[in-house]
Amino acid sequence: MFILDWLKNAVSWVLVQFHQLFSSVLGMDPNSGWTWTLSIVGLVIVIRILLIPLFVKQIKAQRGLQLIQPQMKEIQKKYAGDKERQSQEMMKLYRETGTNPLASCLPIILQAPIFFALFSVLQGVAMYNPDDPGYVAPGVFAWPQYADLTASMHDAQIFGVPLYGTFMNADETPNPLATQILAVIMIALMTATTFITQRQLIVKNSAPDNPMVKQQKILLYVFPVIFAVSGINFPIGVLTYWFTTNLWSMGQQFYVIRNNPQPGTPAFEAKEARKAAKKQQKSGGAPTGTAVEEVPDTASENTPRQQPKRTSRSQRKKK
């Protein structure tokens, strides 16, 4: 609970700072839903920048697992009838190679508490009731200097839908139909971006013989289904957060796969082909493996050479 309270304070503080930036510096309406929505986008950017070192570790962990795949297959084959010994040998292999299979999940694992903290903040704002003496605002919204922002965020709307609105509690919002429509659109966007991000990783940056591809293909369909089912209970603000972070993941992953792909993958072959084409373009030569046809100089072979005519001194003076 202490960690969750600390995260709620951190998340709400970042939201408030971006809200003040957009309203005070950029002159946006402080009570507009778009001001608060952009504040959520700013929160995503801050979190993803902080997670970049972990993303680098994730890439290194995936490469390490790719390199030790042959050794893992040998252990699985050698100790096929002894699961305990197989597990011991796997752990020994991880220690010797400095590989951590959990490192590939760190960015997602560490985002989960932040996700729940944001969910709690939005839920706390949704339950805002100035007439209830027992109501306590979430995070820094309970601080005296930010107390008036609770009502501002509670009443903020985009397309006539409050940020705390969900598909399931649409009847409690000013415009139930608009809330359900926007919630369905956001859930579809969140689910689609999750699927595309996972598929991009499997198709472009996984070797065909990698046994982990089967697990990734299962998650390719499991994660979108989980998000689609659970998304009906997510507030619009949380759906905005998740959709934005998915967009960031897609762009970041595309950049890494294009510029630093794993060896033996389609993305690696595509990069090598681009390097070869670029090198050829710089040299100005013909493509590799293309024979250059030599065209004979027919003009020099068939046309007789004209010999200079002898002229007298007087003729040269006239010229």
C-alpha positions as a LaTeX table, in Angstrom:
\begin{tabular}{lrrr}
\hline
Residue & $x$ (\AA) & $y$ (\AA) & $z$ (\AA) \\
\hline
Met1 & 0.00 & 0.00 & 0.00 \\
Phe2 & 2.88 & 2.35 & 0.78 \\
Ile3 & 4.40 & 1.79 & $-2.67$ \\
Leu4 & 1.01 & 2.30 & $-4.35$ \\
Asp5 & 0.41 & 5.53 & $-2.40$ \\
Trp6 & 3.87 & 6.76 & $-3.36$ \\
Leu7 & 3.20 & 5.97 & $-7.02$ \\
Lys8 & $-0.20$ & 7.69 & $-6.86$ \\
Asn9 & 1.53 & 10.82 & $-5.56$ \\
Ala10 & 4.17 & 10.62 & $-8.30$ \\
Val11 & 1.67 & 9.98 & $-11.11$ \\
Ser12 & $-0.74$ & 12.70 & $-10.00$ \\
Trp13 & 2.14 & 15.16 & $-9.48$ \\
Val14 & 3.37 & 14.65 & $-13.06$ \\
Leu15 & $-0.20$ & 15.08 & $-14.32$ \\
Val16 & $-0.57$ & 18.34 & $-12.40$ \\
Gln17 & 2.78 & 19.70 & $-13.65$ \\
Phe18 & 1.85 & 19.04 & $-17.29$ \\
His19 & $-1.60$ & 20.53 & $-16.68$ \\
Gln20 & $-0.03$ & 23.71 & $-15.35$ \\
Leu21 & 2.41 & 23.78 & $-18.27$ \\
Phe22 & $-0.36$ & 23.53 & $-20.88$ \\
Ser23 & $-2.72$ & 25.94 & $-19.12$ \\
Ser24 & $-0.26$ & 28.58 & $-17.85$ \\
Val25 & 2.48 & 28.52 & $-20.49$ \\
Leu26 & 0.56 & 27.48 & $-23.62$ \\
Gly27 & $-2.67$ & 29.24 & $-22.65$ \\
Met28 & $-4.97$ & 26.21 & $-22.93$ \\
Asp29 & $-8.25$ & 26.10 & $-21.02$ \\
Pro30 & $-7.37$ & 24.61 & $-17.59$ \\
Asn31 & $-10.79$ & 22.97 & $-17.32$ \\
Ser32 & $-10.75$ & 21.43 & $-20.80$ \\
Gly33 & $-10.63$ & 17.69 & $-21.19$ \\
Trp34 & $-8.01$ & 18.07 & $-23.91$ \\
Thr35 & $-5.69$ & 19.83 & $-21.46$ \\
Trp36 & $-5.96$ & 16.88 & $-19.08$ \\
Thr37 & $-5.68$ & 14.38 & $-21.97$ \\
Leu38 & $-2.44$ & 15.99 & $-23.12$ \\
Ser39 & $-1.26$ & 15.84 & $-19.52$ \\
Ile40 & $-1.80$ & 12.06 & $-19.61$ \\
Val41 & 0.18 & 11.89 & $-22.87$ \\
Gly42 & 2.97 & 13.88 & $-21.19$ \\
Leu43 & 2.90 & 11.37 & $-18.33$ \\
Val44 & 3.40 & 8.54 & $-20.83$ \\
Ile45 & 6.38 & 10.29 & $-22.41$ \\
Val46 & 8.05 & 10.82 & $-19.02$ \\
Ile47 & 7.52 & 7.20 & $-17.99$ \\
Arg48 & 8.76 & 5.76 & $-21.29$ \\
Ile49 & 11.87 & 7.93 & $-21.24$ \\
Leu50 & 12.63 & 6.67 & $-17.72$ \\
Leu51 & 12.14 & 3.09 & $-18.96$ \\
Ile52 & 14.59 & 3.39 & $-21.88$ \\
Pro53 & 17.50 & 1.82 & $-19.87$ \\
Leu54 & 15.25 & $-1.13$ & $-19.06$ \\
Phe55 & 14.25 & $-1.37$ & $-22.72$ \\
Val56 & 17.95 & $-1.64$ & $-23.63$ \\
Lys57 & 18.33 & $-4.46$ & $-21.08$ \\
Gln58 & 15.29 & $-6.12$ & $-22.61$ \\
Ile59 & 16.90 & $-6.07$ & $-26.07$ \\
Lys60 & 20.16 & $-7.49$ & $-24.67$ \\
Ala61 & 18.25 & $-10.22$ & $-22.83$ \\
Gln62 & 16.41 & $-11.22$ & $-25.99$ \\
Arg63 & 19.70 & $-11.38$ & $-27.91$ \\
Gly64 & 21.27 & $-13.46$ & $-25.13$ \\
Leu65 & 18.40 & $-15.93$ & $-25.20$ \\
Gln66 & 18.71 & $-16.12$ & $-28.99$ \\
Leu67 & 22.42 & $-16.97$ & $-28.75$ \\
Ile68 & 22.02 & $-19.77$ & $-26.19$ \\
Gln69 & 19.11 & $-21.46$ & $-27.98$ \\
Pro70 & 21.31 & $-24.37$ & $-29.25$ \\
Gln71 & 22.58 & $-25.04$ & $-25.71$ \\
Met72 & 19.06 & $-24.90$ & $-24.32$ \\
Lys73 & 17.91 & $-27.45$ & $-26.89$ \\
Glu74 & 20.76 & $-29.78$ & $-25.93$ \\
Ile75 & 19.83 & $-29.57$ & $-22.23$ \\
Gln76 & 16.16 & $-30.21$ & $-22.99$ \\
Lys77 & 17.07 & $-33.22$ & $-25.12$ \\
Lys78 & 19.64 & $-34.60$ & $-22.67$ \\
Tyr79 & 17.42 & $-34.32$ & $-19.58$ \\
Ala80 & 14.05 & $-34.85$ & $-21.24$ \\
Gly81 & 13.00 & $-37.35$ & $-18.54$ \\
Asp82 & 14.31 & $-35.35$ & $-15.57$ \\
Lys83 & 12.57 & $-32.00$ & $-15.27$ \\
Glu84 & 14.33 & $-31.09$ & $-12.02$ \\
Arg85 & 17.81 & $-31.68$ & $-13.47$ \\
Gln86 & 16.77 & $-29.88$ & $-16.63$ \\
Ser87 & 15.72 & $-26.84$ & $-14.59$ \\
Gln88 & 19.02 & $-26.89$ & $-12.66$ \\
Glu89 & 21.08 & $-27.04$ & $-15.84$ \\
Met90 & 19.03 & $-24.20$ & $-17.36$ \\
Met91 & 19.67 & $-22.00$ & $-14.33$ \\
Lys92 & 23.36 & $-22.88$ & $-14.51$ \\
Leu93 & 23.43 & $-21.90$ & $-18.18$ \\
Tyr94 & 21.75 & $-18.58$ & $-17.37$ \\
Arg95 & 24.34 & $-17.83$ & $-14.68$ \\
Glu96 & 27.31 & $-18.75$ & $-16.87$ \\
Thr97 & 26.12 & $-16.68$ & $-19.82$ \\
Gly98 & 24.79 & $-13.78$ & $-17.72$ \\
Thr99 & 21.33 & $-14.19$ & $-19.25$ \\
Asn100 & 18.15 & $-13.28$ & $-17.44$ \\
Pro101 & 14.95 & $-14.46$ & $-19.16$ \\
Leu102 & 12.85 & $-12.16$ & $-16.95$ \\
Ala103 & 14.70 & $-9.09$ & $-18.22$ \\
Ser104 & 12.69 & $-9.22$ & $-21.44$ \\
Cys105 & 9.51 & $-8.63$ & $-19.40$ \\
Leu106 & 10.84 & $-5.84$ & $-17.14$ \\
Pro107 & 9.33 & $-2.86$ & $-18.99$ \\
Ile108 & 5.86 & $-4.44$ & $-18.92$ \\
Ile109 & 6.21 & $-5.58$ & $-15.28$ \\
Leu110 & 7.36 & $-2.18$ & $-14.07$ \\
Gln111 & 4.61 & $-0.39$ & $-15.98$ \\
Ala112 & 1.91 & $-2.40$ & $-14.19$ \\
Pro113 & 2.16 & $-0.56$ & $-10.82$ \\
Ile114 & 2.15 & 2.78 & $-12.64$ \\
Phe115 & $-0.91$ & 1.64 & $-14.58$ \\
Phe116 & $-2.75$ & 0.73 & $-11.36$ \\
Ala117 & $-1.67$ & 4.01 & $-9.74$ \\
Leu118 & $-3.13$ & 6.01 & $-12.63$ \\
Phe119 & $-6.27$ & 3.86 & $-12.49$ \\
Ser120 & $-6.61$ & 4.62 & $-8.76$ \\
Val121 & $-6.11$ & 8.36 & $-9.33$ \\
Leu122 & $-8.80$ & 8.47 & $-12.02$ \\
Gln123 & $-11.14$ & 6.38 & $-9.88$ \\
Gly124 & $-10.57$ & 8.75 & $-6.97$ \\
Val125 & $-11.34$ & 11.74 & $-9.20$ \\
Ala126 & $-14.46$ & 9.98 & $-10.50$ \\
Met127 & $-15.77$ & 9.60 & $-6.92$ \\
Tyr128 & $-15.27$ & 13.30 & $-6.23$ \\
Asn129 & $-18.09$ & 14.61 & $-4.05$ \\
Pro130 & $-17.63$ & 17.99 & $-2.33$ \\
Asp131 & $-20.65$ & 17.30 & $-0.11$ \\
Asp132 & $-19.15$ & 14.11 & 1.31 \\
Pro133 & $-17.04$ & 14.97 & 4.40 \\
Gly134 & $-15.30$ & 11.60 & 4.23 \\
Tyr135 & $-14.09$ & 12.02 & 0.65 \\
Val136 & $-10.27$ & 12.10 & 0.23 \\
Ala137 & $-8.81$ & 13.18 & $-3.10$ \\
Pro138 & $-6.21$ & 10.83 & $-4.60$ \\
Gly139 & $-2.48$ & 11.60 & $-4.67$ \\
Val140 & $-1.41$ & 15.23 & $-4.74$ \\
Phe141 & $-4.99$ & 16.30 & $-5.45$ \\
Ala142 & $-5.39$ & 16.09 & $-1.67$ \\
Trp143 & $-2.68$ & 18.72 & $-1.17$ \\
Pro144 & $-4.08$ & 22.20 & $-0.38$ \\
Gln145 & $-2.35$ & 23.90 & $-3.34$ \\
Tyr146 & $-3.95$ & 21.43 & $-5.80$ \\
Ala147 & $-7.33$ & 20.92 & $-4.13$ \\
Asp148 & $-9.25$ & 22.92 & $-6.74$ \\
Leu149 & $-7.87$ & 20.74 & $-9.56$ \\
Thr150 & $-9.89$ & 17.72 & $-8.43$ \\
Ala151 & $-13.14$ & 19.32 & $-9.54$ \\
Ser152 & $-11.47$ & 20.54 & $-12.74$ \\
Met153 & $-10.36$ & 17.05 & $-13.75$ \\
His154 & $-13.67$ & 15.51 & $-12.63$ \\
Asp155 & $-15.70$ & 17.82 & $-14.88$ \\
Ala156 & $-13.23$ & 17.74 & $-17.84$ \\
Gln157 & $-14.65$ & 16.13 & $-20.98$ \\
Ile158 & $-13.55$ & 15.15 & $-24.50$ \\
Phe159 & $-16.29$ & 14.68 & $-27.10$ \\
Gly160 & $-18.77$ & 15.16 & $-24.25$ \\
Val161 & $-17.31$ & 12.23 & $-22.27$ \\
Pro162 & $-15.63$ & 12.62 & $-18.86$ \\
Leu163 & $-12.17$ & 11.11 & $-18.44$ \\
Tyr164 & $-13.38$ & 8.91 & $-15.57$ \\
Gly165 & $-16.13$ & 7.38 & $-17.71$ \\
Thr166 & $-16.02$ & 3.65 & $-18.54$ \\
Phe167 & $-18.10$ & 1.43 & $-20.80$ \\
Met168 & $-19.66$ & $-0.29$ & $-17.78$ \\
Asn169 & $-20.50$ & 2.85 & $-15.79$ \\
Ala170 & $-21.67$ & 4.88 & $-18.79$ \\
Asp171 & $-25.06$ & 5.38 & $-17.14$ \\
Glu172 & $-23.35$ & 7.44 & $-14.43$ \\
Thr173 & $-21.95$ & 9.93 & $-16.97$ \\
Pro174 & $-23.71$ & 12.97 & $-18.52$ \\
Asn175 & $-23.85$ & 11.31 & $-21.96$ \\
Pro176 & $-24.03$ & 7.48 & $-21.67$ \\
Leu177 & $-24.18$ & 6.73 & $-25.41$ \\
Ala178 & $-21.18$ & 8.96 & $-26.24$ \\
Thr179 & $-19.26$ & 7.37 & $-23.36$ \\
Gln180 & $-19.89$ & 3.85 & $-24.66$ \\
Ile181 & $-19.01$ & 4.76 & $-28.24$ \\
Leu182 & $-15.75$ & 6.47 & $-27.26$ \\
Ala183 & $-14.88$ & 3.61 & $-24.90$ \\
Val184 & $-15.38$ & 1.03 & $-27.67$ \\
Ile185 & $-13.22$ & 3.06 & $-30.08$ \\
Met186 & $-10.44$ & 3.44 & $-27.50$ \\
Ile187 & $-10.59$ & $-0.27$ & $-26.58$ \\
Ala188 & $-10.34$ & $-1.19$ & $-30.28$ \\
Leu189 & $-7.34$ & 1.12 & $-30.74$ \\
Met190 & $-5.65$ & $-0.24$ & $-27.62$ \\
Thr191 & $-6.23$ & $-3.85$ & $-28.71$ \\
Ala192 & $-5.08$ & $-3.23$ & $-32.30$ \\
Thr193 & $-1.86$ & $-1.49$ & $-31.29$ \\
Thr194 & $-1.08$ & $-4.29$ & $-28.83$ \\
Phe195 & $-1.54$ & $-6.89$ & $-31.57$ \\
Ile196 & 0.52 & $-4.96$ & $-34.14$ \\
Thr197 & 3.38 & $-4.42$ & $-31.69$ \\
Gln198 & 3.57 & $-8.13$ & $-30.84$ \\
Arg199 & 3.24 & $-9.21$ & $-34.47$ \\
Gln200 & 5.99 & $-6.82$ & $-35.55$ \\
Leu201 & 8.32 & $-8.50$ & $-33.05$ \\
Ile202 & 7.48 & $-12.02$ & $-34.24$ \\
Val203 & 7.50 & $-11.43$ & $-38.00$ \\
Lys204 & 10.47 & $-9.08$ & $-38.29$ \\
Asn205 & 12.82 & $-9.84$ & $-35.39$ \\
Ser206 & 12.47 & $-13.56$ & $-34.63$ \\
Ala207 & 14.41 & $-16.40$ & $-36.24$ \\
Pro208 & 12.20 & $-19.05$ & $-37.88$ \\
Asp209 & 13.72 & $-21.86$ & $-35.77$ \\
Asn210 & 13.41 & $-20.00$ & $-32.46$ \\
Pro211 & 11.33 & $-22.16$ & $-30.06$ \\
Met212 & 10.21 & $-19.04$ & $-28.18$ \\
Val213 & 8.25 & $-17.95$ & $-31.25$ \\
Lys214 & 5.50 & $-20.43$ & $-30.37$ \\
Gln215 & 5.05 & $-18.79$ & $-26.96$ \\
Gln216 & 5.11 & $-15.34$ & $-28.56$ \\
Lys217 & 2.42 & $-16.39$ & $-31.04$ \\
Ile218 & 0.20 & $-17.49$ & $-28.16$ \\
Leu219 & 0.69 & $-14.12$ & $-26.43$ \\
Leu220 & 0.01 & $-12.43$ & $-29.78$ \\
Tyr221 & $-3.64$ & $-13.44$ & $-29.45$ \\
Val222 & $-3.95$ & $-13.72$ & $-25.65$ \\
Phe223 & $-2.92$ & $-10.15$ & $-24.77$ \\
Pro224 & $-5.37$ & $-8.42$ & $-27.15$ \\
Val225 & $-8.22$ & $-10.59$ & $-25.84$ \\
Ile226 & $-7.31$ & $-9.74$ & $-22.23$ \\
Phe227 & $-7.20$ & $-6.02$ & $-22.99$ \\
Ala228 & $-10.45$ & $-6.16$ & $-24.96$ \\
Val229 & $-12.31$ & $-7.91$ & $-22.11$ \\
Ser230 & $-10.83$ & $-5.89$ & $-19.26$ \\
Gly231 & $-10.99$ & $-2.61$ & $-21.22$ \\
Ile232 & $-14.71$ & $-2.23$ & $-20.59$ \\
Asn233 & $-13.85$ & $-1.35$ & $-16.98$ \\
Phe234 & $-11.02$ & 1.06 & $-17.85$ \\
Pro235 & $-11.71$ & 4.82 & $-17.60$ \\
Ile236 & $-11.23$ & 6.86 & $-20.76$ \\
Gly237 & $-8.13$ & 8.42 & $-19.19$ \\
Val238 & $-6.56$ & 4.98 & $-18.61$ \\
Leu239 & $-7.43$ & 3.88 & $-22.16$ \\
Thr240 & $-5.75$ & 7.05 & $-23.41$ \\
Tyr241 & $-2.65$ & 6.23 & $-21.38$ \\
Trp242 & $-2.45$ & 2.64 & $-22.66$ \\
Phe243 & $-3.09$ & 3.59 & $-26.30$ \\
Thr244 & $-0.37$ & 6.27 & $-26.13$ \\
Thr245 & 2.17 & 3.93 & $-24.56$ \\
Asn246 & 1.38 & 1.33 & $-27.25$ \\
Leu247 & 2.12 & 3.91 & $-29.94$ \\
Trp248 & 5.42 & 4.69 & $-28.23$ \\
Ser249 & 6.27 & 0.97 & $-28.06$ \\
Met250 & 5.50 & 0.52 & $-31.76$ \\
Gly251 & 7.73 & 3.41 & $-32.80$ \\
Gln252 & 10.56 & 2.47 & $-30.45$ \\
Gln253 & 10.43 & $-1.17$ & $-31.48$ \\
Phe254 & 10.32 & $-0.28$ & $-35.19$ \\
Tyr255 & 13.45 & 1.86 & $-34.79$ \\
Val256 & 15.36 & $-0.88$ & $-32.94$ \\
Ile257 & 14.31 & $-3.66$ & $-35.30$ \\
Arg258 & 15.24 & $-1.59$ & $-38.35$ \\
Asn259 & 18.60 & $-0.35$ & $-37.09$ \\
Asn260 & 19.74 & $-3.08$ & $-34.70$ \\
Pro261 & 17.98 & $-6.36$ & $-35.57$ \\
Gln262 & 18.87 & $-9.77$ & $-34.22$ \\
Pro263 & 21.11 & $-11.87$ & $-36.51$ \\
Gly264 & 19.35 & $-14.54$ & $-38.53$ \\
Thr265 & 16.04 & $-12.69$ & $-38.70$ \\
Pro266 & 14.18 & $-11.17$ & $-41.67$ \\
Ala267 & 14.90 & $-7.70$ & $-40.28$ \\
Phe268 & 18.64 & $-8.48$ & $-40.22$ \\
Glu269 & 18.56 & $-9.65$ & $-43.86$ \\
Ala270 & 16.66 & $-6.51$ & $-44.84$ \\
Lys271 & 19.25 & $-4.34$ & $-43.11$ \\
Glu272 & 22.12 & $-6.13$ & $-44.88$ \\
Ala273 & 20.34 & $-5.63$ & $-48.21$ \\
Arg274 & 19.97 & $-1.90$ & $-47.49$ \\
Lys275 & 23.65 & $-1.65$ & $-46.58$ \\
Ala276 & 24.67 & $-3.39$ & $-49.81$ \\
Ala277 & 22.42 & $-1.14$ & $-51.90$ \\
Lys278 & 23.77 & 1.97 & $-50.16$ \\
Lys279 & 27.37 & 0.86 & $-50.68$ \\
Gln280 & 26.68 & 0.16 & $-54.33$ \\
Gln281 & 25.02 & 3.55 & $-54.77$ \\
Lys282 & 28.04 & 5.32 & $-53.26$ \\
Ser283 & 30.51 & 3.42 & $-55.45$ \\
Gly284 & 28.40 & 3.98 & $-58.58$ \\
Gly285 & 29.11 & 0.43 & $-59.76$ \\
Ala286 & 26.84 & $-2.25$ & $-61.13$ \\
Pro287 & 24.88 & $-4.47$ & $-58.76$ \\
Thr288 & 26.78 & $-7.40$ & $-57.27$ \\
Gly289 & 26.69 & $-10.46$ & $-59.51$ \\
Thr290 & 25.68 & $-8.50$ & $-62.61$ \\
Ala291 & 27.92 & $-8.90$ & $-65.61$ \\
Val292 & 28.86 & $-5.72$ & $-67.40$ \\
Glu293 & 28.57 & $-6.10$ & $-71.19$ \\
Glu294 & 31.50 & $-4.62$ & $-73.12$ \\
Val295 & 30.39 & $-2.72$ & $-76.19$ \\
Pro296 & 33.00 & $-2.75$ & $-78.94$ \\
Asp297 & 34.14 & 0.58 & $-80.29$ \\
Thr298 & 32.83 & 0.07 & $-83.82$ \\
Ala299 & 33.60 & 3.64 & $-84.78$ \\
Ser300 & 37.33 & 3.19 & $-84.20$ \\
Glu301 & 37.39 & $-0.24$ & $-85.93$ \\
Asn302 & 35.37 & 0.50 & $-89.11$ \\
Thr303 & 36.20 & 4.12 & $-89.78$ \\
Pro304 & 39.62 & 4.54 & $-91.45$ \\
Arg305 & 41.95 & 7.02 & $-89.90$ \\
Gln306 & 42.51 & 10.18 & $-91.95$ \\
Gln307 & 46.18 & 10.99 & $-92.50$ \\
Pro308 & 47.18 & 14.70 & $-92.44$ \\
Lys309 & 47.85 & 16.17 & $-95.90$ \\
Arg310 & 51.20 & 17.68 & $-96.72$ \\
Thr311 & 51.02 & 21.42 & $-97.50$ \\
Ser312 & 53.59 & 23.89 & $-98.78$ \\
Arg313 & 54.96 & 26.84 & $-96.78$ \\
Ser314 & 53.02 & 29.37 & $-98.90$ \\
Gln315 & 49.74 & 27.48 & $-98.34$ \\
Arg316 & 50.34 & 27.44 & $-94.58$ \\
Lys317 & 50.96 & 31.21 & $-94.59$ \\
Lys318 & 47.69 & 31.83 & $-96.43$ \\
Lys319 & 45.83 & 29.80 & $-93.80$ \\
\hline
\end{tabular}
